[in-house]
Amino acid sequence: MPISAAQRAALLTATTVLLAAGCSDGGDEAADPSTPSGSAGLSAQKLSWAPCPAPSAAEGGGEPPSALPGGTAWECSFLQTPLDWSVPEGETIELALIRARARDKDRRIGSLVFNFGGPGGSGVTGLPGFAPDYETLRGRYDLVSFDPRGVGRSEPVECATDKELDAYYALDFTPDDETEERTLSDAQKKYAAGCEKDAGPALPHVGTENAARDMDLMRQVLGDDKLHYFGISYGTELGGVYAHLFPKNVGRALFDAVVDPEAGVEEGALGQAKGFQLALDNFARDCVDRGDECALPGTSVAEVESFVTELLAALDKKPIAGIGDRKLTQTQATNGIAQALYSKEYWKYLEQGLDAADGGDGALLLSLSDSMNGRGQNGSYSNIQAANAAINCVDFKERYTLGQAKERLGEFREASPVFGDFMGWALSSCSQWPVAGTWDHPDVSAPGSAPILVVGNTGDPATPYAGARSMVKALGQGVGVELTFEGEGHGAYNSGNACVKKAVDAYLLEGKVPPSGTVCK
């Protein structure tokens, strides 16, 4: 049976996804890192906070956020920011913000700004969903998040209708012949053209560097001398770029589920292929260890994974019943598997979904795939994937044709028998993007910054553990402080591990920096 809306919300954590591997932009090259982060007029603006409305369709829809323990209500507002930070006095756009005020007003440190990743995830809907995990931090911080430019309620990029997206996500993204390659290429071209038509002149300006400048303006308007920051997944990349641009403005900053800032498009995709394969290995090992309690066939990791690859191969030839008149395809099944690997808590749904699909019922795996793609039960899509594509393709310079992606499939298949093909072909996601990219990889060097706590999870499928060590090195000596969590899933703070929570809370609430190299198990 399909998982509930609440379960889908919890699964929708955030990172570069299978169908939109990291790509990039050319709108920020004229920006000077020393440029003040806002004109006098914009930095002096007053925010008009009001009760939060129901999330927009682009944010995923749903009900207005419920009050927090003690009755604290969520408040929402809009921040005016330049469309193009190289022309700070020019046209402006609105960014949607949300906050919950600190409980202890007398000991309040300031605002703690969250970015939950994607890129493309809505912070306005994400923060209330995860707020119970941050109730300790709300003791001394106003919890604040936002929809970055191009996302959710902040001038969202939308590339296709809901009906068109149903067809797009059902396509075969691992073509087996020239006909399927042409079909995929045509679909990518149509999708990119739809993004350009919708976003128009704003499309070159949705990149990470502009978003980092938005955050510094946000800091000023919120009244904080320093930016206190909690970045997850892509949010660590955004935080790293912010630290590079504004090192003296960094307050207490946490990077969790860390993107490797030294990796280009291909290196990042290959790392994710290995990361998801590792998570699948761990899932299969857990299944084998439980013996007859596990519904999947096989008495070894290899046998369980052979069952998975054979199921996907069968779906490539013939999709099965899914939800309503929508069938489960190989692409959607692979997406669903990946989505469930983001958290060990959802391994049970993966087991159930694979077992059901083997019996001809693809509803659960399709529901998991829908979660990754931002599809609600009513058939409406959020803009998470459109924003993901737009931001990635505006950030990274490299453009791989389908032919160039095809040439690299061997290395990707070696990295992952299950996810390699998808990650390899996905290199071509930005091949027909109408805007040029900005960088080979982001510069996050931040000499002079306050210490930044960088938390890596050894079992993270989406942002492999090596990224944390790379981020520490790239931030520079005396800035990055490494904390390792030996666990499963995407991210560490929300994992429930007491050691991680204690270390992070002590840092963010009391300023106590743990020794670099600390390990939590």
N, C-alpha and C positions, 0 to 999 in steps of 0.2 A: 504494500500500500504506500502511497506517497507520504513523505514526511510532512510534518506540520509546518505552518508558516513560521512559527517560532524557531523550529529546528533549522529551517532554511536560513533564517536571519543569522543564527549562530554560525552556520557553515560559511556564510558569505564573508569571509575574512579578507582576502585581499592580496593579490599579487599578480604579476604578469601571468596571463592565462595561456592555455594551449593554443587557442585560435588567434591570439594576438601577441606573438612573441615580441620582445622589446625592439622597437624601432625609434625615429626622432625628427627635430625642427630647425628652422632657420630664422626665427623671428627675433632672437635676442642677441645676435652677434654685435649689434651696435651699442648694447648696454655696457656701461663702464661700471665695474664692481664698486668703484668708489662713489658712484652717484648716490646722493642722499635718497633714502628710501621713501620719500613722499614729499609732495609739495606742501608748502605751509598750509594751504587750504585743506587738503585732504587729511593731513596729520592732526588738524584741529577739529575735524568733524566730530559730532556727537551722535552716538548710536541711540536709536529709539528702540528699546527693548519692549517686547510685548509677548503675550502668551503664544506658544508655537501652534501653527496650523497643522492640519494633517499633511503628511509628506506628499509632495507632488508626484506625478507619474514618473518623471525622470529620476526621482529619488527612490522609487520603488512602491509608492502608494502606502496605504494603511491608515492607522488611527493616529491622532496626536499623541505625543509621548506622555505617559502617566507620571504623576508626581513621584518624587523620590521619598525614601523613608523620612519621616518627620514632616512631610507635607511640602517640601521645597518643590516649587514648580519650575519647569523648564521655560526659559525665555529665548526668543529668537529676534534677530535683527538683520540688517543688511549693511555691509561696508562698501563704500565707494572707493574704487581703486582704478588706476590707469589701465586702459586696454593694452597699451604698449608702453612698457617702462622706459624705453629709450626716448619716449616723448611724454614725460610725466605730467605735463600741463595739458595734454590732449584729451581725447575722448575717454570717458570713464565707463566702467561696468560695475555691476553689483555682485557682491559675494554674500551668500547666505551664511549666517552665524547662529550658533546655539550655545547657551551656557546654563549652568546650575551654580548658584552662589555657594561659597564656602560656609560650613557650619560654624566655625569658630572665627568670628569677625575680628576679635582682638588679636589673634595669632595668625591671621591671614598672610600668606607669603605673596600672593599675586594670582595671576591666571596661569593655568596649566593647559597648554594648547595641544590637542591631539590630532594626528593624522593616521588613519587606519589602513592606508595603503591603496592598492590597486595597480597602477594609478587608475582612478575612476570611482573609488568608493566614496559614498556620501558620508561625511562626518556628522551632518545634521541628523541623519537617521542612525548612524553607527554608534554615536556616543550614548544616547539613551539605551540602546540595546545592550551595551557592555557596561553600563554605569554601575551595576552592583559590584563589579570587580574593582571599581575605583572609589568605593565609598570611604575607605580609609584616607585616600589622598584628598577627598573633598573636605576632610576636616580642616585643612589649611589652604586649600586652593579653590578658586572658582574653576570648575571644569568647563573648558571651552573647546568647541570644534567648529568646523566649517566645511562647506562644499567648495573645493578648489575650483578655479576658473575652468569652465567646460564641463563641470560635473553637477549633477543634481539640479538644484535651484539656482546655480550660479552660471547663467548663460550656457545651458547645456548643449553639447554637440550631439545631434541625433542624425543617424545615417540612413535609416530605412524605417518603413512602417512595421507594425507588429507582425502582420501577415508575411511581409518580405523577410523579416528576421526568422520566423519559423522555418521558411524554406532555406534560408542561408545557413542556419545552424544544422540543418539536416543534410547538408552537402557532404560529399566525400572529400575530406581534407587531406587524404593520403592517396592521391590518384595512382591508378594502376596502369594507365595507358594514355596515349596522346589525347584521346577524346575527353577523358576525365581531367587531364591537365588543362585543356582549353576551357572546360566548364569552370574549373576553379579560378583560372586567370580572369575569365569574364566576370565572375562573381566578385572577385577582389576589386576589379576596376569599377564595377557598378557601385560597390559599397563605398569606395573612396570618393567617387563622384558625388554620392549622396551626402557624405560628410561635408564636402566642400560647398555644395549647394546650400546646406543648412547653416553652416557656420560662417560662410562668406569670409570677409576680411578679418574676422576674429581668429580663424584657424591657425595662422602662424604664431599666435601669441598665447597658446594654451600650455606652453612648455613649463618645465620644472623651475627654471631660473626666474621666470615671471612670478610663479607661485611662491617662491622663496621671498621675493621682494614684497609680495602681498602680505606675507606673514610678518615682515618687519613693520609695515604700515599698521597691521593689526595690533602688534605689540604697542606701538605708540598710542593708538586710539583707545586701547584698553587701559592705558595709563601705567604700563609696566616699564621699568628701566631696563630690564633684561627679559629675554624670551625664555620662559620655562616650557619645556617641550617634551612630549611623549610621542615618538614616531614608531610605527609598526610597519614592517615589510617595506613597500615603496616609500612609506613615511620616513624610513631611515635615509634613503637617498635624498629626499626633499630636505630633511634635517641637515644632512651633510653639505648640501649645496648652500643652505642658509648659513651654516657655520663658516663656510669658505667666504661668502660674501660679507658677512657681518660678525666676524669672530669676537669682537669686543661686546657684542650685544647678547651673547649666549649666556644664559643663566644655568639652571640645573636641567640637563637634557638627557633623555634616555632613548637609546636606539634598540629596538627589540625585533627579532626576526630580520636579520640584517642583509640588505642587498650588497653584493660585492661591487664597490665603486670602480674597481680596476677592470671589470669585465665589459667587453663590448657585446654586441648583439649575439654573435655566434658563441662566445665563451659563456655568456649568461644562459642561453638556451641549452647548451650542452650541460652546464651545471645543474639546471633544473631537471633535465632528463635523468641525470644520475641521482638527483635528490628524490624525485618521485619513485624511481626504481628502488632506492634504498628503503623508502617508506613502504612500498609494496612488499619488498623482501621481509620487512619486520612484521607486516600484517600477515603474510603467509606463514611466517615462523610461529606467530601467535596461534594461528589456526591449527598448525600441526601439533603444537604443544598441548592444545585442548583436546586432541584426539577426536572421539566420536561426538563430542559436544559441538564441533565445528560442522556446519552443513555442507562445506565444500569438499570435493573429492581430493585425495592425495595424502600420502604419508611422508612427504618431504616438501621443502620449499619449492624445489624444481617442479614437482608434480602439481602443486597448487597453481603455480604460475603458468604451467603448460595448459591447465584448464582455462585460465583467463585468456591466454593468447588464442586458444582454439575457439573460445566463445566469440572473441572479437573478430577472428577470421570468418566465422560463420555469419556474423552480423554484416560483414562487408559484402557478402554475397546475397544475404536476404535479411532485411530488418524484420523485427518482430513487433507484436502489439505493444503499445506504450500507454498513452493517456488519451482517451477519446479516439479521434481519428488520426492522431499523431503516432508514428511508429518510432521505435528505438533503433537508431542506426549505429554503425561502428563508431563514428565520430562522437555521437552523444554518449554512448556507453563509456568511451575512453574519458571524456570530460567528467562523467559521473563518478568514475573510479577515482580520478584525480581529486575531485572535490571532497570525497569522503576521506582521502588521505591527509587532509589538512589538520585533522584532529583525531587522536586515538579514540576519543569519545564516540566518533562516528564510524569506527570500524564495524560495529554491529550492523549498521545500515548497509555498509558495503557487502558484508557477508550475505545479508538477506537479499540484497539487490542482485548479486551475482547468482545466487541459488535460484531466485525467481526467474531471472533471465534465461537460465539454463532450461527452465521448464516452459519457456515461451512467454513469460510475463515481464515486460520491460519497464513497467510503470515506475518502480522505485529508482532505477538507474536514470531514467529520463527525468524524474523529479530532481535528482541530484545535479544532473546536467543543467536543468533549468535554473537551479540556484546559482551555478557558476555564471550563467549567461544573463542573470538578472530578470528572468521571466517569472511573473506572478501567476497565481492559480487562475486569475481572470484572463490570462493571455496577454497582458500588457507587460512590456519590457521597461526596466529602468535604463538609464543611459550608461551604465557602468562599462559595458564593452566598447561602446562608441567612444567614450572618453578615454578608455584605456588605449585604444588604437591611436586616437588623436594626439594624446600626450606622448606616447612612446615614439610615434613617427615624427613628432616635432623635436624630440630630444636627440635621437641617434642618427648619425650621418649615413651609416651603411644601408645600402639597398640591394637586396639579393633577388635576382630573378628566380623564377621557378626552376630554370635550368641549373643555376648556381646552387640552389637549395638541394636539388636532386643529386648533384655531385657530392654532397656532404653527407648523404644518408648513411653510408657505411659506418662512419664514426658515431653517428647518433644511434644507429641500431646496436652497435657494440655497447654503447653506454646504457641502453635500455631496450630490451626486446618488446616491451609493452608501449612505452611512450616515445621511443626514439623516432619512429616515422613521423609522428605528429609534431614533435619539436623541430625535427629537421625541415619538413615542408613549411612549417610556420615561419621559418626565416624569410619567406617571401611576402609576409603580411604587409610590409610597407613598400613593396616593389612599385606600386602604381600610385603612391601617395602624391597629392598635388603640391605639397610643401616640402622644401628641402630640410634636412636635419641639421642639428647644431653641433654635436660633439661626438667623439669616438667613445668617450665615457666621461662621467661627471668629475669635475675637480672638487674634491672635498677637503683639501689641505686647509687647516684652520689654525695657523700659528697665532698665539695670543689668546685663544679661546679658553674658557673655563673647562674643567674636565667634563667629558661626555662619557656616560656609562653605556657600554656596548655589550648587549647580551646575545649570545649565540646558542642555538639549540642543536645538539649533535644529530637529532633525528628529523630535523626540519626538511620537508620535501620541496618547498617552494623557494626558500632562501637558504641554500645549503650552508652548513656550519662554517665552511672556509671563508664565507663572506664577512663574518664578524672579525676574524683576524685581519683580513685585508682592509676592512674599514678602520680598525685601530691603527694600522700602519699608515694608511693614507691620511688620516686626520692629523698625524704628526706626533712627535715625541711630547709627552706630558699632557696630551689632550685626550686621546682614546684610552679608556680603561676597560679591559676585557673581563667579562663574567661569563662562564660557561655553564650551561644547563645540560646535563646528560639525560635527555628525555625524548619524547615523541611529539609530533605535531608542529604546527606553524606558530611560532612564538613561545615565550617562556612565562611572562608575568601572569597571563590568564590561564596557565596550565594547572594551577592549584598547588604548585610546589612551594612549600613554606619557606625554604631557603632563599629562593629567588625573590619571593615577595618581601621577605624581611630585609634583604640587601637593597632592593629597589626603594622600598618605603623609607629606609634609613637615609638613603641618599637624597631622595626628593623632598622629604619632610624635614630632615635635620642637617642635610648637607654633608653627611658622612660618606666619603668615597671609599668603597671597598678596595683591598689590594688588587691590583691588576693580576689576572690569572686565577682568581677565585673560582672554584668549581662547586656547583650544586648538583646533587644527585636525587 
